[in-house]
């Protein structure tokens, strides 16, 4: 199955600096099967146990939230972390235009895209969770939703949509405030198969920058949340391995049902410790002063960009030179 095309090669630079916001995912939902892989309404009540972590999920009247509904949360998390890294205040209430969300997550902007967003808001708000999976050093023992509110706000005359608004749950906000998030590849939004998206999340969370990570097939199936028979799950995984579209990671399945995950290039690391040499910092500080930028905001923007490119398999060959060049390309703020 082919990847989704890059639907917005020329992104809209006039809203929320979309091109500069690196996709971020929270590690708690990457670790555990919170989202359904079904493409039709999934009305199951789910129970998952992984070590000391328990999870119970009760669906909304429209079913469980899907892995594609999660795009909304990734977008909100990414934007809040972007603001947090710039030293700006953040809160549970996130406002954005629907077009902005659709572009950032590589979705179509016409047709029934807005109706699909409304259904996603309903599933995210209506589904009830009870879990011992902690975020930000605290564990919830009550039922809660991933978002407290979500929907559209219209103009006074109801002629057109003004903006979207999502109020995130305390559970999710604790993860954001504690920076329990990792950068993910923008190519995640090009993956068509729900299972392939889930496999990428698991690989990103567990393999990270290691040269190799492995897991048994049955345990992997449990972590994905797939309810297919094991024989079918094995076949689906083999198809994904053969198509080989997963960003940055390559999967293998041996004769003993051991699933092995490796980065595509041993020379490339998905690391969060990209270092800027002292000479480059001095040069960048001078450029920032001349252009009216806060140096640390500029540094954060470039580090997010560099980590995203590393996630695609394109790490900076010379971090110092790349950082200085990036700073020189920024438009003056005064």
VOGU-3710 file (C-alpha; in Angstrom, 3 decimals, decimal comma):
1> xxxxxxxxxx> 0,000/0,000/0,000  1,540/3,291/-1,124  2,147/6,251/1,156  -0,204/9,217/1,154  1,197/11,912/-1,152  2,758/15,062/0,279  -0,427/17,101/-0,015  0,970/20,487/0,980  4,520/20,861/-0,369  4,143/24,646/-0,145
11> xxxxxxxxxx> 2,850/25,081/3,401  0,937/28,106/4,592  3,531/30,298/6,300  0,940/32,782/7,528  -0,547/30,660/10,310  1,261/29,533/13,456  4,604/28,982/11,695  3,506/25,508/10,683  6,754/24,831/8,860  8,725/25,436/12,067
21> xxxxxxxxxx> 6,675/23,244/14,432  8,209/19,784/14,714  5,676/16,978/15,354  5,767/15,746/18,949  4,123/12,674/20,463  3,596/11,893/24,138  5,436/8,815/25,361  2,530/7,433/27,440  0,226/6,942/24,456  3,154/5,707/22,346
31> xxxxxxxxxx> 3,814/3,026/24,945  0,251/1,764/25,380  -2,639/0,893/22,974  -4,896/3,863/23,641  -6,135/4,326/20,061  -8,123/1,919/17,926  -6,643/0,589/14,690  -10,105/0,033/13,199  -11,333/2,063/10,229  -15,000/1,497/11,155
41> xxxxxxxxxx> -16,689/2,422/14,470  -15,069/0,338/17,209  -17,504/-0,162/20,088  -15,398/-2,540/22,204  -14,650/-1,916/25,874  -10,893/-2,475/26,014  -8,782/-3,855/28,841  -5,002/-3,885/28,632  -2,432/-5,007/31,181  1,284/-4,445/30,644
51> xxxxxxxxxx> 3,384/-5,063/33,754  2,053/-2,730/36,451  0,208/-0,595/33,898  -3,506/-1,218/33,532  -5,817/0,455/31,035  -9,578/0,372/30,589  -11,249/2,261/27,737  -14,999/2,761/27,293  -16,024/4,056/23,835  -18,175/7,051/22,988
61> xxxxxxxxxx> -21,396/6,611/21,045  -19,264/7,037/17,894  -16,761/4,427/19,046  -13,195/4,466/20,265  -10,798/7,205/19,115  -8,741/6,016/16,159  -5,028/6,310/15,462  -5,961/8,978/12,884  -7,888/10,940/15,537  -4,611/11,112/17,414
71> xxxxxxxxxx> -3,349/13,563/14,762  -5,309/16,262/16,605  -3,493/15,545/19,859  -0,093/15,375/18,135  -0,810/18,764/16,570  -1,794/20,291/19,936  1,177/18,738/21,761  3,573/19,933/19,053  2,281/23,487/19,215  2,375/23,661/23,028
81> xxxxxxxxxx> 5,902/22,235/23,213  6,959/24,755/20,548  5,635/27,591/22,719  7,083/26,055/25,887  10,543/25,834/24,316  10,321/29,535/23,483  9,591/30,372/27,102  5,996/31,337/26,352  3,062/30,427/28,630  0,972/27,391/27,728
91> xxxxxxxxxx> -2,413/26,134/28,889  -4,972/23,403/28,349  -7,012/25,442/25,855  -5,551/25,330/22,339  -7,008/27,369/19,476  -6,192/26,901/15,812  -7,779/27,007/12,397  -9,073/23,778/10,908  -7,045/24,445/7,765  -3,918/24,784/9,862
101> xxxxxxxxxx> -4,478/21,374/11,448  -5,271/19,731/8,115  -2,123/21,117/6,484  0,148/20,217/9,402  -1,118/16,604/9,431  -0,996/16,195/5,627  -4,767/15,927/5,177  -7,022/17,140/2,399  -8,566/20,546/3,036  -11,756/20,023/1,061
111> xxxxxxxxxx> -14,635/17,595/0,840  -15,760/16,089/4,136  -12,525/16,867/5,998  -14,301/19,159/8,461  -17,031/16,593/9,179  -14,307/14,040/9,924  -12,700/16,465/12,365  -16,010/16,904/14,168  -16,387/13,121/14,533  -12,811/12,898/15,824
121> xxxxxxxxxx> -13,501/15,584/18,454  -16,536/13,572/19,555  -14,559/10,335/19,952  -11,686/12,019/21,784  -14,021/13,773/24,212  -16,603/11,028/24,622  -14,336/8,038/25,227  -13,638/7,373/28,897  -10,272/6,137/30,191  -9,205/4,607/33,465
131> xxxxxxxxxx> -5,519/3,835/33,782  -2,567/3,413/36,111  -0,299/4,835/33,406  1,183/7,914/35,006  2,142/11,214/33,395  4,272/13,904/34,972  4,877/11,754/38,052  1,177/11,395/38,876  -1,297/8,549/38,304  -4,999/8,988/37,527
141> xxxxxxxxxx> -7,364/6,488/39,191  -10,596/7,986/37,889  -12,327/7,990/34,526  -11,319/10,864/32,258  -11,294/11,820/28,572  -8,250/12,685/26,499  -9,811/16,085/25,818  -12,273/17,880/28,081  -13,778/19,831/25,174  -13,301/20,000/21,435
151> xxxxxxxxxx> -15,101/21,585/18,515  -15,626/24,522/16,180  -16,391/28,171/16,904  -18,341/29,985/14,193  -18,515/33,650/13,251  -21,355/35,618/14,862  -23,479/35,369/11,728  -22,722/31,618/11,331  -21,444/32,366/7,831  -18,141/30,548/8,302
161> xxxxxxxxxx> -15,866/28,808/10,733  -13,803/31,110/12,956  -11,498/28,632/14,708  -11,226/25,222/16,367  -10,693/24,845/20,092  -9,517/21,876/22,145  -9,259/21,713/25,927  -6,752/18,997/26,794  -7,109/16,680/29,787  -5,022/17,060/32,944
171> xxxxxxxxxx> -3,507/13,633/32,171  -2,190/14,836/28,832  -1,163/18,268/30,121  1,019/16,702/32,815  2,952/14,883/30,084  3,414/18,136/28,170  4,458/20,133/31,230  6,947/17,409/32,202  8,240/17,254/28,589  7,387/13,543/28,387
181> xxxxxxxxxx> 7,334/13,818/24,610  9,609/12,929/21,702  9,973/14,258/18,175  8,476/12,130/15,425  9,001/12,135/11,689  6,621/14,342/9,643  6,368/11,332/7,317  4,291/9,649/10,043  1,308/11,526/8,570  1,896/9,873/5,196
191> xxxxxxxxxx> 1,391/6,341/6,541  -1,902/4,879/5,319  -2,115/1,732/7,454  -3,253/2,258/11,072  -1,030/-0,643/12,148  1,978/0,906/10,422  1,485/4,145/12,346  1,267/2,221/15,587  4,398/0,206/14,788  6,325/3,400/14,091
201> xxxxxxxxxx> 5,257/4,820/17,464  6,409/1,686/19,269  9,721/1,667/17,401  10,295/5,363/18,131  9,498/4,872/21,820  11,436/1,650/22,446  14,180/1,498/19,836  14,907/5,218/19,759  18,574/5,624/18,862  19,595/2,073/19,781
211> xxxxxxxxxx> 21,161/-0,049/17,064  18,653/-2,826/17,720  15,508/-3,578/19,691  13,446/-6,747/19,687  10,127/-8,044/20,986  8,069/-11,228/20,629  5,288/-11,185/18,056  2,458/-11,831/20,553  3,707/-9,138/22,924  4,033/-6,698/20,028
221> xxxxxxxxxx> 0,475/-7,437/18,966  -0,743/-6,663/22,482  1,155/-3,361/22,472  -0,358/-2,339/19,140  -3,899/-3,013/20,327  -4,645/-5,182/17,279  -7,511/-7,641/17,795  -6,741/-9,677/14,670  -5,925/-13,389/15,015  -2,192/-13,859/15,492
231> xxxxxxxxxx> -1,915/-15,506/12,072  -3,472/-12,441/10,435  -1,343/-10,050/12,489  1,777/-11,918/11,360  0,676/-11,591/7,725  -0,048/-7,857/8,139  3,370/-7,312/9,685  5,079/-9,172/6,841  3,269/-6,978/4,311  4,470/-3,856/6,132
241> xxxxxxxxxx> 8,010/-5,248/6,229  7,881/-5,959/2,496  6,521/-2,496/1,626  9,136/-0,918/3,920  7,620/2,562/4,297  8,119/3,053/8,047  10,056/6,285/8,647  13,620/5,802/9,916  13,068/2,231/11,178  13,229/-1,139/9,484
251> xxxxxxxxxx> 11,360/-4,179/10,845  12,356/-7,841/10,596  10,511/-11,024/11,586  12,501/-14,215/12,148  11,409/-17,856/12,092  10,799/-17,843/15,857  8,327/-14,916/15,723  10,878/-12,481/17,094  10,353/-8,954/15,738  13,579/-6,977/15,342
261> xxxxxxxxxx> 13,670/-3,214/14,842  16,720/-1,325/13,583  17,365/2,270/12,465  17,738/2,386/8,694  21,295/3,692/8,916  23,739/2,763/11,650  25,416/6,151/11,101  22,231/8,070/11,853  20,914/8,510/15,382  17,562/9,802/16,547
271> xxxxxxxxxx> 19,160/11,745/19,334  18,115/14,674/21,462  21,697/15,741/22,235  22,688/17,497/18,995  25,520/19,740/20,161  26,209/23,258/18,912  29,911/24,166/19,191  30,929/27,317/21,053  32,089/29,183/17,925  28,680/28,645/16,325
281> xxxxxxxxxx> 26,859/29,846/19,427  28,852/33,078/19,423  28,167/33,646/15,738  24,477/32,843/16,160  24,131/35,198/19,137  25,488/38,027/16,985  23,060/37,195/14,164  20,162/36,982/16,629  20,954/40,432/18,042  21,158/41,953/14,557
291> xxxxxxxxxx> 17,835/40,416/13,500  15,996/41,128/16,755  15,607/37,471/17,716  15,860/35,946/21,161  18,878/33,654/20,832  17,352/30,797/22,829  14,147/30,867/20,802  16,235/30,643/17,632  18,297/27,804/19,074  15,153/25,876/20,019
301> xxxxxxxxxx> 13,655/26,324/16,545  16,790/24,960/14,900  17,177/22,033/17,320  13,574/20,992/16,654  14,201/21,274/12,916  17,486/19,321/13,132  15,916/16,534/15,199  13,030/16,217/12,751  15,463/15,940/9,835  17,480/13,379/11,797
311> xxxxxxxxxx> 14,252/11,419/12,241  13,952/11,362/8,459  17,506/10,049/8,147  19,077/13,439/7,297  21,154/14,486/10,316  23,260/17,660/10,068  26,785/16,764/8,953  28,176/19,863/10,654  25,862/21,038/13,430  27,653/24,364/13,942
321> xxxxxxxxxx> 27,658/25,396/10,289  24,065/24,227/9,820  22,897/26,228/12,847  24,618/29,418/11,714  23,207/29,052/8,187  19,733/28,522/9,632  20,033/31,697/11,714  21,182/33,707/8,701  18,061/32,650/6,762  15,609/33,917/9,418
331> xxxx> 13,737/37,111/8,626  14,530/40,132/10,838  11,965/40,877/13,530  12,694/44,596/13,482
//
